[in-house]
Amino acid sequence: MVLQVDALSSPGLRRALNRGALNGAALVSFTQQLATLLGAGQPLERSLGILLKQAHEVKTRALIERIREQVKAGKPLSQALEEEGGQFSTLYISMVRAGEAGGALENTLRQLSDYLERSQTLRGEVINALIYPAFLVVGVLGSLALLLAYVVPQFVPIFRDLGVPIPLITQIILAMGEFLSAWGLVVLASIIVLIWGTAIALRDPARRLRNDRRLLGINVIGPLLQRIEAARLARTLGTLLNNGVALLQALTIVRQVCSNRAIVAQVEQATEWVKGGGTLATGLSHRDERGSGQPVAPRSASLLPELAIQMIDVGEQAGELDGMLLKVADVFDV
């Protein structure tokens, strides 16, 4: 008979317990402080013990305590992080593992904290750039609906009593006002159902892929999304390569940080291209290399900015792909 179940042995339960333990700025701070302590000559276990004393949140203390115990038992830090049920991303764990293998964990953690800080800044800027127009559109449409539904109908009797010809535009506005006044709730319910149905439809991977591809083709929005994805992809890939992670493994990790499914699909195709002996720049741009000895890619426009592709190509030819990718990220940071 089972008398006791270790909750932490279940990845799902451990993930639930870790939720909110180290997120956003807290993870950046944890990584920076750990790198600083290691740079000061402190052993890893002692460094974790110092961070444990500084932690105030109960979940954070429990998380650091478990990691410290794992390290104390002889496990590498990367394995201890991996056993925390998804609290740390694959990118984070892979970079720590590469740093351990190269004997440069302190330097890796510093670069990782810089990457996390830049990523968080980029995310905040993107959210701020999108939220303001969204609120503006909602406010304008809400005000317009309010005017049409409650203000305009009050003028209908006045125009009728005057008995004068009403211009066509005015007739349309008055008709819209009367319609919204009578069927406003039905229209609102229809909009809610439409939004709900769209959200359900986008759960289909093929449909979401097509939708994300269309987004990249929209004027103004498309180029902005391309810049965001290019910066995110380049900084992640450059940071991984700079810390000794192999290109194919790094490309696999990069797919997890891209939010646009069309970009993810292109990275997957580029991964297969590199496996076949091709270059990353060619794989991302889908240029036809017939007769060059390279695998043949289909002709299609790249979903990433052309400048980014050219810079990656130069970096590969010069044997400095990691450094060039970080420069690409700096160029396309929003």
N, C-alpha and C positions, 0 to 999 in steps of 0.2 A: 504493500500500500504506500502511495506517495503522500508523505506528510508535509513536505515543504517544496515549494518551487522557487528557484532562483530567478527573480524577475529580470535581472540584468543579463541572464543567459539568452533572453529572447531579443533579437535585433529590433523588433517592432516596439516592445516595451521600453527598451533602452532609448530608442529614438524619441519616444513620448516623454520619458523622464528628462532627456537632454534638451527638449524644446525650450528655446529662449535662454539656454545657459551661456552660450558664447555666440552672439550674433552681431553683425555689423561692426560698430566701433569697438565693442568689447573684444572681438576676435583680433582686430588690428592691434589693440593695446596689449593683449596677451602675447601676440607674436613679437611685437617690438620689445616688450620687457624681457621675454625669454631670450631673444637675441642679445640684448644688452647684458644680461647676467652671464650668458655663455661667453661673451666677449670679454667680460671682466675676470674670466678664469674660473668661474663657479662650475662644478660638475652639474650634469643635467638633473640628477635627482634632487640635489640641493636647490637648484634654480626653481624647480617645480614646487619645492617646499616653501620657498620665499613667496612665490606667487600665490600659493595656497593661503598663507597668512594675510596677504593683502586683499584677497577676494572677500566681498561682503555678501553677495547673493548666495543663497543656499544651494541652488542648482549649480552655480559656477564652482563653488567650493567642492561639491560632491564630484563634479566632473574632473577637476584638477587632481583631487585625491585619488580617484581611480586610475588616472594616467600615471601618477607618481608611483602608485603601488605596482603597476604593470612594469614600469621602468626599473623599479627596485627589484623586481623578480627576475630581471635580466633580459626583458624584451626590448627591442629597439623602439624608439619613439614613434616611428611610422606605424609599427604594428599596434602599439597602444592606441594611437589615434584611429586606426582602421576599425578597431573593435568597439568604437563608441557609437555604432548604429547610425551612421550617416551624419553625425554632428559636424564632421570635417569633410570637405569636398574631396573628390578624387584628385583634383588639381593640387590641393593642399598636401595630401598624403604623398602623392607622387614626387612633389618637389622636396619634401622632407626626406623621403627615401633616397632620392638622388643626392641630396646633401650629405646624408649619412654615408653613402657609398663613396663619395668623393672626399670625405673628411672635412667638409666645409659647411657644417650645419649652421653655424652662426651666420655666415655670409648668406646662405640660402634663406634663412629666416628673415634677415634684413630685406632681401629682395622681395620675399613673399609679403612682408608687411607693407612695403612700398606699393606692390601690385594691388593688394587688397584696399589700401587707402585710395589709390587712383581710381580703382573700379567703383568704390563707394561714392567718390566725388562725381564720377561720370554718371552714375545712376541717379544721383540727386539732381544733377543739372538736366538730365533728360526728363525726369519726372516734373521738375519745375517748368521746363519748356513746353511740356504737353498739358499740364494741368491748367495753366492760365487760359490758353485758347479753349479748352474744354469747358471751363466755367463760363467763359465769355459767350460761347455758342449756346450753352444751356440757359444762361441768363437772358440772352436776346430772344431765343425761341419761347421761353416761359413768359416773358413780358408781352411778346406779340400775341401769344395764345390768350393771355389774360385780357388784353385789349379787345381782341376779336370776340371772346366769349362773353364778356361782361360790360364793356364800355360801348362798343359799336352797336349792339342790339338796342341800346337806349335811344339811338338817333333814328332808328327805322320809322317810328310813328311820326317824328318831326318831318322827315322827308315826304312821307305819304300825305300828311296834312297840307303841305305846301302845294302839292299838285303840280309841281314843275318837273320837266324831264330831268332824269338823273343820269349823269355820265356813266358809261359802261364800266370803267374802273371802280367807280363808287358802288355800282350795283353788285359787282363781284365781291367787294369787301363786305358789303352789308349781308350778302348771301352767305359768305364764309362765317361771319359773326353769328348769324341765325343758326347755321348748321352746328357750329361748335357749342352754342348755347343749349341746343337740343340734344346733341349727341357727344358732348365733350367727354363724358365718362366712358362711353364706348370707344372713342378714339384713344383715350389714355390706356384702357385695357388692351386694345389692339397693339399699341406700341410696346407695352410690357410683354405681351405674348410674342411679338416679333423679336424683341431682344433676347428673350428666353430661348426661342427656337434657334436663333442665330448662334447663341452660345452652345447649344446642344449640337448643332450641325458642325461647328468648328472642332468638336472632339474627334471627328473623323480625320485621320492623318492626311489622306489624299486631298480632302477638301481644304484643310488648313494650309497644306502646301501650296495649292493653287491660290488661295487668298493671300498668303504671305508674298507670293511671287507678284501678284497684282499690286500689292502695297508698294513694292520697290519700284514700280513703274509709274506711280502717281507723281505729278509735278509737285515740287517743294517737299512733300512728305517723303517721297522715295529717296532722293539724294541725301536727306537728313538721316534716314534709317541706314542707308549704305555707309555713311560716315561713322555712325555709331557702331555698327556691326564690324566694320573694318578696324576701328580702333580697339574694340574688345578682342577680336580674333587675333590681331597682331600683337597686342600686349601680352595676352595669355600665351600664345605660341612662342614669342620671343623670350618671355620669362622662363618657360619650361626648357627650351633649348639652351638657354644661358646657364641653366643649372644641371645640365648633363642628361636630361631626359631625351631619349631617342625620338627622331622625327615622327615615325609612325605612331608611337605611343602618345606623343604630344598631340598629334592630329586627332586621335581618338578622344583625348581629354577635352580638346578645344570644342568639339561638337556639343559638349554638355553646357558650355557657357554661351553659345549662340542662341538667341531667342527667336530668330526668324527661321522658319522651317526650310525655306528656299536656300538660305545661306548654309544651313546644316547639310542639305542634300548636296550642295556644291562642294563642301568640305569632304563629304563622304566620297564623291567622285574623284576629288583630288587625292584622297588617301589611296584609292585603287590605282590611280595614275602613278603615284610615287612607288607603290609596290611593284608596278610593271617596269620601273626604271626611268620614269619621266621626272621632270622637275616640278617643284611645287608651283612655281609661277605659271607654267603651262597648264597644270591641272586645274588651277583656279580660274584661268582665263579661257580655257577650252579652245585654244588656238590649234589649228590643223597643222600637224608637223609631218605630213606625208613626205617620205623620201629622206627624212633626217635620222632615221633609226630609232626615233622615239615612238611609243605607242600612239595610236591615232585617236584623238578625241573628237567628238562631234562638234560641228560649228555652231556656236551659240554665243550670245553676248554675255560677258561676265556680269555677275550680280554685285561685284565689288568695284570700287572706283578704279579707273584705268591707271591713275598715278600710283596707287597702292600695288597693283600688279607689276608695274615697271620697276618700282623700288625693290620689291621682292626678287625680281629677276636679276637686278644688279647685285643684290646681296648674295644670291646663290652663286653667281659667276665669280664674285670676289672671295667666296668662302667665308663670308661674315653674315650669314642669314639671321642669326639671333640678334645681332646688333642692329641690322637694318630693319627687322620687324619692330623693334622698340622705337626706332625713328619713325616708322610708319604710324605707330600708335600715337606718337607725339604730334605728328602732322594732322591726324584726323580726329584727335580729341575735340569733342564739341565744346 
